[in-house]
Amino acid sequence: MELSERKEGMYLKKLKKQKKKIAELRTRLKEMTELVKKLEKKSDIPENSLKEEETSKECFFESKDAFMVKWETIFVLGFNCSFPRDEIKSSLKEHFSSCGPVTGVYIPFHCKTGHP
């Protein structure tokens, strides 16, 4: 038997082992999938509760913030928009409270994204 024939034989054995392993993995995957389906049916958890629920975004143009018109109003630009709106409001209120009483803080935001 030549060297190339031996290599070919080893290659074929290795290929058979790999095919067998793939078949075993497919069988296991099928079994696990069926098990998950059974567990989902037995559980009391609604299917959509496993998905991340999207919070509804209030549109600025439909909110009270859109009609804010007061003579004592100041407009602040350039604040960090990466924080949640409540955190931005409290930070601005804290910052400007040294100037006098702060009666309201309004943060406009984009309707589609919900971000300032």
C-alpha positions in Angstrom: 0.0 0.0 0.0 1.4 3.3 -1.0 1.7 6.4 1.2 -1.0 8.3 -0.8 -3.4 5.4 -0.5 -2.9 5.3 3.3 -3.5 9.0 3.5 -6.6 8.7 1.5 -7.8 5.9 3.7 -7.1 7.9 6.9 -8.9 10.9 5.3 -12.0 8.8 4.5 -12.1 7.4 8.1 -11.8 10.9 9.5 -14.6 12.1 7.2 -16.8 9.2 8.3 -16.2 10.2 12.0 -17.0 13.8 11.3 -20.2 12.9 9.4 -21.2 10.6 12.3 -20.5 13.4 14.8 -22.6 15.9 12.8 -25.5 13.4 12.6 -25.3 13.0 16.5 -25.3 16.8 16.9 -28.3 17.2 14.6 -30.2 14.5 16.6 -29.3 16.2 19.9 -30.4 19.6 18.6 -33.7 18.2 17.4 -34.3 16.6 20.9 -33.4 19.9 22.6 -35.7 21.9 20.4 -38.6 19.5 21.1 -37.8 19.7 24.8 -37.9 23.5 24.8 -41.2 23.5 22.9 -42.7 21.2 25.5 -41.4 23.4 28.4 -42.8 26.5 26.7 -46.2 24.9 26.5 -46.1 23.8 30.1 -45.0 27.1 31.4 -47.3 29.9 32.4 -45.1 32.6 30.8 -46.6 34.2 27.7 -44.5 33.9 24.6 -44.1 37.6 24.0 -42.9 38.2 27.6 -39.6 36.6 26.7 -39.0 39.3 24.2 -37.8 42.7 25.3 -40.9 44.9 25.4 -40.5 48.2 23.7 -41.6 51.2 25.8 -44.0 53.5 24.1 -42.5 56.9 23.3 -44.5 60.0 24.0 -44.2 62.5 21.2 -42.9 66.0 22.2 -45.4 67.7 19.9 -48.3 65.9 21.7 -47.0 66.7 25.2 -47.4 69.6 27.6 -43.7 70.5 27.0 -44.5 71.6 23.5 -46.6 74.6 24.7 -44.3 75.8 27.4 -44.4 79.6 27.1 -43.3 81.6 30.2 -41.4 84.9 30.5 -39.1 83.4 33.1 -38.0 80.6 30.8 -34.3 80.0 29.9 -33.2 77.6 27.1 -30.2 75.4 27.6 -28.4 73.9 24.7 -25.5 71.4 24.6 -26.3 69.3 27.6 -25.4 65.6 27.5 -28.3 63.7 25.9 -27.0 60.2 26.6 -28.7 60.1 30.1 -32.4 59.4 30.7 -34.7 62.4 30.6 -35.5 62.2 34.3 -31.8 62.3 35.1 -31.2 65.3 32.8 -34.2 67.1 34.3 -32.9 66.6 37.9 -29.4 67.7 37.0 -30.6 70.9 35.3 -32.9 71.7 38.2 -30.1 71.1 40.7 -27.7 73.3 38.7 -30.1 76.2 38.2 -31.6 76.1 41.7 -28.7 78.3 42.9 -30.2 81.1 40.7 -33.6 81.0 42.2 -36.6 78.7 42.4 -37.0 76.3 39.4 -40.7 75.8 38.6 -40.3 73.3 35.8 -37.8 71.7 33.5 -38.9 70.6 30.0 -36.8 68.4 27.8 -37.9 68.2 24.2 -37.3 64.9 22.4 -37.6 63.2 19.0 -40.9 61.4 18.5 -39.4 58.3 16.8 -36.5 57.7 19.1 -37.7 59.2 22.4 -34.2 60.8 22.9 -33.6 64.5 23.6 
